[in-house]
Amino acid sequence: MALQVLVVDDDRQLAQTLTQQLSALGFEADAAYTGAGALRMLETTEYALVLLDLALPDTVGVELLREWKQRHPHLPVIMISGSATIPLAVEAMKLGAVDFLVKPIDMDLLQAVLQRTVTALRLQAENVRLRTLTQGDPVKFLGESPVVKSLLAEAAKIATSDKPVLLEGETGTGKQVLARFIHARSPQVAEPFVTVNCAAITETLFESELFGHEKGAFTGASSRKPGKLELVGKGSLFLDEIGELPVNCQAKLLLAVEDRVYERVGGLRPLTFEGRVIAATNRRLDAEMQRGSFRRDLFFRLAGFRLRLPPLRERAEDIPLYVSLALERCRRKYGRDFEPADEEILVALRSYGWPGNVRECLQHVERAALLSDGARIPRSLWFAFPPSPAAETDRGEDLRSAVDSFRKEHILGVLARCAGNQTEAAKRLGIERTHLNRILAEFEGRK
C-alpha cells in the first residue's frame, strides 16, 4: 500500500506539480493550500508525512509545525521555503522537522530526503511491532502464520493441565521457547522451570544429576546435592533432547515420572516428585521405538499431549518477522541502525529451505548485519546462504522429491551467487526472468 503524503503550499501550481511528481515516485499525494485546510485534512486522513511551506496566507508554517507536533508528535514534516534563512531552518529543525528544503525544489534531493524519511518510518514501525509482540506476556513464541497461531492456541489450553507434554520438531524450531510459553501460562508459573539437557548427560552421572546424591555416596561426593527432580518442586521439568537418553537411563526416568517417587543416590528415604514434565525431541520417536532405542512405555508416559513444531520452511510468511527481530537485536547489540530488507531479498529468504530453522535465520541476519559497513546491508551478504551439510541426506529416497530438492538448492544457489540479481541469475540458468519469477513464487507457495 502506497504511503500517503500531504503537500501544504499556497502556490497551487507548485503544489499540484509536487503531488504529480510524488505520485510518479509511488506515493499517494494530496494538496492543501492553507493551514486551516491542512488541519482539516489531517483530522480525516492518516498521512505518513507532510511537506509544509513556511509561508501560508492564514498562518506561519513554523507555528503550524509547533501545533502539529503537539497533536501528532510522530508525524514527519519536511519544511519548504522560497526565502529560507538559517535561523528559520534551525527553529524548524528544533521543533521537529526532519529536513528543510529551499525553492525551487531539486527533485533528486527531495527524492533522497523522502527515501531517508520512509526508511526511518519503516524502522520505527518495525520497532513498535516487535515491542508489541515481545512485551506484555512473560514468554512469547513469535509467529503470525496460521499454523503458529493454531499451535499457540493449543499450547495455551494444554498449559492449564498438569499432564506431561511432548514437543516434537526439528532443531532450531523453538521447542524450549514453547516449553517456557506453556510453563508461563500454567497455574505453576511462580514455580521453577528446570532444564535437563539429556544429550549432555552421561549414563554414569544421570542418577546424580536427576535424583541428587547423599554425602559420601561415591568418590567425590563431599556433600549432599539435590537433583533436578527435587529442585523443580511443583514447577516444570524440561527434558530437552529426550531421544538422546540412553535406554538404561530411560528405565530409571520412567519409574520416577510414573510412580512419582525416587531416592537420592546413596539415600534411604523416598522423595516425591511433584513437577510437570515437558519433553522435547528432534528425533522421530515412533521410528526409535521400532528400532528398540526408545522405550514404548516411557513414550506413552511422556506423550500426554503431543505438539509438533513446524519447520520454518512450512511457515515462510513468518520469516520477515524474524528478520526484523534479528535486525532490532543487532541495533541494540551493536548500536547501529540497519535498513529493513526489501521485497526481493524477502522473496529469496522466504524461498530458502533454512535447515537450521529459526536459529539459523536469526544467525544469518546477524552475520550479515555484523559484516555490513553501514546501515544498508549489501545484497551479497543477504544472499550468502550457508551451505547445508545435511542437504544430501535430507532429500530422501523418492526420485521426484530428490529432483525437486536439488532444483531448489541449485536455483537459490545461483541467485545467491548473483547477489539476488534475478536478471543475471536467469541468464546463468538459461531461462527467462519471468520464468525465474514463477519458480520463486512456486518456492514461496504463491501461484
QUIQUISUL-V950081 format. One record per run of one state. SS is the DSSP state (h for helix, s for strand, l for the rest). FROM is the first residue (numbers start at 1). TO is the last residue. If there is no record, write none. Layout:
# QUIQUISUL-V950081
ss & from & to
SS & FROM & TO
SS & FROM & TO
This chain:
# QUIQUISUL-V950081
ss & from & to
l & 1 & 3
s & 4 & 8
l & 9 & 11
h & 12 & 24
l & 25 & 27
s & 28 & 32
l & 33 & 34
h & 35 & 44
l & 45 & 48
s & 49 & 53
l & 54 & 54
s & 55 & 55
l & 56 & 59
s & 60 & 60
h & 61 & 71
l & 72 & 75
s & 76 & 81
l & 82 & 85
h & 86 & 94
l & 95 & 98
s & 99 & 102
l & 103 & 106
h & 107 & 134
l & 135 & 145
h & 146 & 159
l & 160 & 164
s & 165 & 168
l & 169 & 174
h & 175 & 184
l & 185 & 192
s & 193 & 197
l & 198 & 205
h & 206 & 211
s & 212 & 213
l & 214 & 224
s & 225 & 226
l & 227 & 227
h & 228 & 231
l & 232 & 235
s & 236 & 240
l & 241 & 241
h & 242 & 244
l & 245 & 246
h & 247 & 259
l & 260 & 260
s & 261 & 262
l & 263 & 264
s & 265 & 265
l & 266 & 270
s & 271 & 272
l & 273 & 275
s & 276 & 281
l & 282 & 284
h & 285 & 291
l & 292 & 295
h & 296 & 302
l & 303 & 304
s & 305 & 308
l & 309 & 311
h & 312 & 334
l & 335 & 342
h & 343 & 351
l & 352 & 356
h & 357 & 371
l & 372 & 378
h & 379 & 382
l & 383 & 392
h & 393 & 395
l & 396 & 398
h & 399 & 417
l & 418 & 421
h & 422 & 429
l & 430 & 432
h & 433 & 444
l & 445 & 447
